[in-house]
Every structure is written in C-alpha cells, then in structure tokens.
Amino acid sequence: MPEIFIGSPKFCHAQYVCFLGGEGSIKSFKYESETWTYIVEMTLGPEPDFGRIGGETTVLLNETDLRAV
C-alpha cells in the first residue's frame, strides 16, 4: 500500500486572510478530500444606520482560494 503524505496547512488559527469577495480570519481548518478546508469569519463593515440584525458571516473555503494579508 502506498504511503500518503499530508502536508501541513498553509494558514493557522486566527490568521488574517483575503479571498475573492472579502477578507477575514481563520476560525478552524481540517484536511478532507485531499485538501485543507478553512472556516473563515468575515470582517464586518461599518454598522448601518438601522443596526445589525445578526452576527458575523462565516464561509467555508479551500486553501487555494485564500491569500495571506
């Protein structure tokens, strides 16, 4: 049986990253389907006049979609 080498993740917990459509910080990550997958919490923009309705937005992205800031 061939050996499978899993490389270390490119980004770490709480690291600030950018991606197409936004930026945010890494909340968690795991290795699945032969790639590192990250949960990124997007940064909030300015608060609108009517206030905030919900919390922050989180997105699930592959390592190839992210760039370090």
C-alpha positions, 0 to 999 in steps of 0.5 A: 500500500502506498504511503500518503503524505499530508502536508501541513496547512498553509494558514493557522488559527486566527490568521488574517486572510483575503479571498475573492469577495472579502477578507477575514480570519481563520476560525478552524481548518481540517484536511478532507478530500485531499485538501485543507478546508478553512472556516473563515469569519468575515470582517464586518463593515461599518454598522448601518444606520438601522443596526445589525440584525445578526452576527458575523458571516462565516464561509467555508473555503479551500486553501487555494482560494485564500491569500495571506494579508 
